[in-house]
């Protein structure tokens, strides 16, 4: 989508906005609140950035143990095998650890790493239990097994702690923007975003990943950069998302709920 021309650089701007993430659904155990989010919001195959053989979303997502359980099977494995570090317990340390893992085309779990940690003790335990995972049934695309990457937030909560208000990644009725959903939000972004002049003149391009929550009242809050490329582009992507008009909130079991999105915003300059 061409927005305007940058005469100083002699280039035309094309902006695309994609929606992606693959995550699990939230669940609570006795002393540890394990939040794991379900497959993300796109229903079409999507390759991970910079990869031609690693997917976020595929026609048939990987599953653990039993297909009808979906992510719940892995939730059960985590709940049965995780151990709250004693030192962290004694010090009252709680927090959320974001763990990324890849379910490979042979069903093995690989490339486990912390993308956002809470505390070294909790981080190590989250990685340990995920790395100990037995094989999954791999994801399938075009009839072939493929590598699929997940991001799993794992929240450690001690007895008596206050759990965070539940935030969903997928609900029965997804939030709607101006009657057009995510497509209409793309148009809003395209109409309101401004390519920073300095970045355009220097030929800076790339993809900015913005995370935000559509709250129960439809407001957009907690916008943040989860993967940036350039301070000026990051700031502009964050500005336009934060300035979003209200949405129609998402609903789960007839109730308005908070729903989290992750959008990659691509800034690309094209030669005339």
N, C-alpha and C positions, 0 to 999 in steps of 0.2 A: 504494500500500500504506500503510495508516494504521498508525502505530506507537504513538503515545500522544497525549494531549491536553495542551496547554499552557494551564493555567487562567489564568495571569497575562495572557496575550495573548488568550485566548478564541479560540484557533485550533486546528485539527487539522493534524498534520504528515503530509505525503505524501512519501515518498522513492522515487525511481526510480533505477535504475542501468542505464546503457546501455553497450554496448561498441562502440567505433568507432575506426578509423583506416585510412588508406589509404596504404600505403608500398611500397617496393621491396625486392628480395633482395640479400644481400651478395655482393661480388665483389672480387677483388684484381688490380691491374695491376702492372707492373714496379716502379715507385717509389712509386706511389700506391695505397693500399687504398681502393677506392670501395665503400662499403656502401650498398645500395639495397634497400628492403624491399618485399615483395609486397603485393597488396591485403590489407586487414586482416581481422579475424576474423569480422565479420558477413557473412552471405550474403544479406542483404536490403537494399534501397535505404535509404540514410541521408543525409538532408540535413545539411549543415554547420550548426553552431550559428548562429542569427540570420540564416539565409538561406533563401529559398524557391526559389532557382534554382542552388544550388551544392551538389554532392554529394561525399561521401566514397566511397560505394560505390554502384554501379549494376548493372543486370542484365548489361550488357556493358561491361567496363572498357575505357578507352582503351588503345591499343597503338601502339607505335612501329615503323614499317616493315612488319613481318611479324607477323600475328596469332599464329602458332605460337611466335614468340620471346617474346611477352609483354614483360616489363620488360627482358629481355636485350638487345633491340634498342637501347634507350636506353642501357644500360650500355656497349655497344660504341661508341656515339656519344661518350659521355663520355670513355671511355678513349682514343679516337683524337684528341680535340680539346682536352683539358685540358692546361694547362701549369703545372708547379710553379713558383711565383714564385721567381726567382733569389735575391732578398733573403731570403725565408723559408728557402730551402735553405741559404744561407750561414750563417744564424743558427741553423740546426737546429730551425726551428719546425715542429712537427707538430700535428695535432689534427683534430677532427671538426666539420664545419660542417653544420647542419641547414637545408636549403633547402626552402621551401614554394613550390609552383608550381600554377597552374591550367591544365589542358588544356581550352580552351574548346570550345563546341559546333561551331566551324568547324575544330577541330584545331590552332589556334594556341596557343602557350604564352604565358601572361600572368601578371601579379601575382607575379613572382618576388621573393622576399625571404628574408632570413636570419632565422630564428626563434630560432636559438641559434648564436652564432658561436664560432670558435676563435681567430682572429687576423685583423685587418683585411686583411692580404695574402691569406690563404687564403679569407676570406669573399668578397672581390671576385672572385677567380678562379672560385670555385664558382658565383657568380651569373652571371658572364660566360658561362660555357660552357652553363649551363642556358638562359639567355636566347637563345643562338644556336641553340637546337634548331629543326630543321625541323618542319613540321606533323606531327601525329599523326593517327591515325584516332580521332575523338572517341568518348567513352563514350555509350552508348545506354540510355535508360530509357523504357519504354512505347512503343518504336518510334521515339523521337525523340532526336536528339543533345542532350546536356546538358553543362553545365560540371562538371568533376570536379577536386577539389583533392587534391594529393599532398604528403607531407612526405618529403624524401629526405635521409638523413644521408650526408654525403660525408666520408670520413676520408683525410687526407693523411698518408702514412707514408714517411719517408725510408729509403733502403737501410740495413739493419742495425738498424732499429727493430723493436721487439717488437709484433707485431699483437695487438690485444685478442682475448680469447677470443670466438669467434663467438656472437652472440645472435640467435636466430631470432624472426620475427614470425608465421610460419605454418609448421607442420610436419605430417608425415603423421599423427601421433597427437598431438593437442593436449593440454596439461595438463588434468587432471580434478580437480574439487573435490568430495570426498565422494560420488562417483558421479553427480553431477548437473551437472557442468561449470559453465558461467558462471551458469546459472539458480540453482544451489545456492549459488554464491558471492554472488549477489544476496540470497538469503535470509539468508545469514550476515551480510551487511552490515546488512540491515534489522533483524535481531534484536539487533545489538550496537552500532549507532550511536546516539549521543546528541546531539540537537539542542542546541547551546549556548544556555543560558537567555537570555543577553544578546542574542544574535543574534535569537532568537525574539521577544523583547520589542520589539526595534527593527524588526522586520519584515524582517530581512535574508534574502534568498533568492538562489538562483543555482546555477550549475553549477561544480563543482570537477573538474578533469581530473587524475587520479592515474595516474602511470606506475609500473610495478613489474616485476620479473623473477621468474618461477618457475624456480628453479634445478634442476640435475640431481638433487639430493636431495629435491626437492619443497618446499624452503623458499622463502619470499617475502622478497626482498631489494631493496635500492636503490629503495624507494618514495620518490617525490618528486612535488611539485606541478608540473605543466607549465603549468597555467593556473588561477590562483586567483581568488577573488571577494571573500573576506573572511578576515582572519587567523584568526578563531575557527572558521569553517566549514572553512577549509583545514586547520587543525590537527586537527580532528576526523576529516575524511576520511582524512588521512594516518595518524592513530592506528589507526583500525579496519582499514585495509588492512594496515598493518605488523604488526598482531596476528594476522593470518590463520594458522590451523592449516596444517599441511603439505598440499600437493597431491600427486597422482600426477603425476610429471614428464612432460613431452612427450618424444616419441621421433621421431627422424629416421633412417631406414635402420637401424632396430633398436637405435639407441643413444640413451640419455637425453641431452637437450640443454637448454640454457637458452632460455627463451621469454619475450619481453617483451610485456606487455599495456599498453594505455592505456584507462582507464575514466573516463567522465564520471559524476560523482556529483551528482545534482540534489537540492538542498534547496529544498523548496517548502512554504510555509504557505498553507493554504486557510481562508477565512472559514467559520465555522459557519453 
